[in-house]
Amino acid sequence: MSKLLDELARQQADDRAHRIATMAAEELIRTEGITTNAPDEFEITSDLLDDHMFDCIAHLCDTGNAKSCDGMDGAIIVQLGYFT
């Protein structure tokens, strides 16, 4: 029984960490990105594209919470939403 409870606690901790990572990544996109004419779409300029920003964009895209495409002058356009 204790092993089952430990596994449940570990799964809940993993789920919580995943939710926190998703919220933090979205917050970074919203605060650092430049809004475009489309709803929930942000341009991330090339000067902001460091490893952390790439990781956040990849996390959101991998989890179906965003899609991205190349913009002008090395920028990346990120559309937030549910794309699963």
Secondary structure, 3 states (H helix, E strand, C coil): CHHHHHHHHHHHHHHHHHHHHHHHHHHHHHHHCEECCCCCEEEECHHHCCHHHHHHHHHHHHCCCEEEEECHHHCEEEEECCCC
